[in-house]
Amino acid sequence: MFATQMDLLADQARALLLRNPLLPASSAGVSANRNLVKRRAVYGRTLAKVAEIEEFRSEVEDLAGYFPDLANYGFRDVDALAHHGIAEPAGRDPYRSSALAMWMDGLERGLGWCASGANSHVLGYYLQPDLLAKDISAERHPVRRLACGIGLVRIDRLAASRMMLPRVTQCLPDFPSPEYPPLSEGDLDRIVAHLDQAIALAAAIDPQGQKALIANLHTFHVGLRHDPLCSFSSSNELPGSAFVVLSKDRLRDGDHASTVAQLLHEAGHVLLGLYTTSAAASLPREFAYVSPYKNDLQTLESILHMAYTIPWECAVRMACLSSREDPERRAQETAFIIAYAARQIPLIDIARAGIDRLGGDVLSNLPDVAAIPTWSARILALVDTLLECETPQRRQAHRAERQRVMDRQAWDLGQMLLRGREPVDPRLGCRQIDEAAESVSLWYDGKQHVIQMADYRPTGKDYGRYVELIGKTASLEMETA
């Protein structure tokens, strides 16, 4: 690829990043303000119910003290509070504290168990001021701070909290293991230097994205890996924070472009999670869409997360391509972008179909999600431009991979149809299940597929987490995702 082509591509990627559909609401603080109002009402009602139990009143007041509007028994009149609020910066906003969110969510679950007949003593598990204070202290007094103000907390300290450990396990299933060495002071120094440079690069590549990152994330839970894999992860249950595990290779090579792309990817998850969970109306929660990335049934919100964050990451990576001087590394990065975006081809249309099914009330409360598929499709079109700049041999290989993605999607859809599900996918055409319900003939993206029933082991409720499908189509062996 010639230098002029790379520069033009980078300029086009930066232009698309300026049109990020969720950033206007974020920069205006709309989502953070809505989050305050919604969580305040939920937390206030939860605290009021628990305070009815005399033995817990002191602990409830201690917990309420972390929320200015709810302190001094203000939670008793939470419904009388104004239906608006101005959120503080992320690091000082108690309604975006990951520690407080975990303890309050646990307390709400405990109330649910009590309503189902459990002894009220179970609530004591979620009302332990000393343990809560330790979790809050870890969040508010990080071991390091980046130049932008984001705090760094060691993952092993987070994992030491029994309340926070489940989120570590969710985001890093293989933690702890020998792959995660203890962090020395020198390691922390190198991580700080690397992240500072990556966030500075974000200011040049995606200035609006960088501002959104700094404004909406207050904590990085950091770690180190021996192998080349870097792990970036976040969760709606940890508002305002993300896991950042850097490999020793990444720190040695100084690949700030990849780091900034992955940081903005996680910022996208945080932004979208804040935007959707704080709205008055919720997105439908049924598992109705087959994800080309996870190869199982997902909710619309999960589909939107992938349709939003992955194109954002791809656009940032394309904007950085022209700054990669090593031809081999640039070629590897180009191949990664094209392959990573391949599964967006069916996913964007799935997201659009899901949005089209939303009721007026839901979409009126979440208007900006309607723009995600169009914005993402423009980024995918730019990836196509990148593909056309490849050599004929590489173009052929990438197009074969895209067809494999489509074949895999058809196969997964077939498995769901054979199990009585009706997933939404606009590329799915006519289908015919045989009398024995052991195979289905279907049209997908203009191609006919005959798919045999495969053995499967569901490991999540209603296929919602992950389904391992094992088997073969008539012409293609399908690996598990």
Secondary structure, 3 states (H helix, E strand, C coil): CCHHHHHHHHHHHHHHHCCCCCHHHHHCCHHHHHHHHHHHHHHHHHHHHHHCCHHHHHHHHHHHCCCCCCCCCHHHHHHHCCCCCCCCCHHHCHHHCHHHHHHHHHHHHHHHHHHCCCCHHHHHHHCCHHHHHHHHHHHHCCCEECCCCCEEEEHHHHHCCCCCHHHHHHHCCCCCCCCCCCCCHHHHHHHHHHHHHHHHHHHHHCHHHHHHHHHHCCEEEEEEECCCCCEEECCCCCCCEEEEEEEHHHHHHCCHHHHHHHHHHHHHHHHHHHHHHCCCCCCCCCCCEECCCCCCEECHHHHHHHHHHHHHHHHHHHHHHCCCCCHHHHHHHHHHHHHHHHCHHHHHHHHHHHHHCCCHHHHHHCHHHHHHHHHHHHHHHHHHHHHHCCCHHHHHHHHHHHHHHHHHHHHHHHHHHHCCCCCCCCCEEEEEECCCCCEEEEEECCEEEEEECCEEEECCHHHCCCEEEEEECCCCEECCC
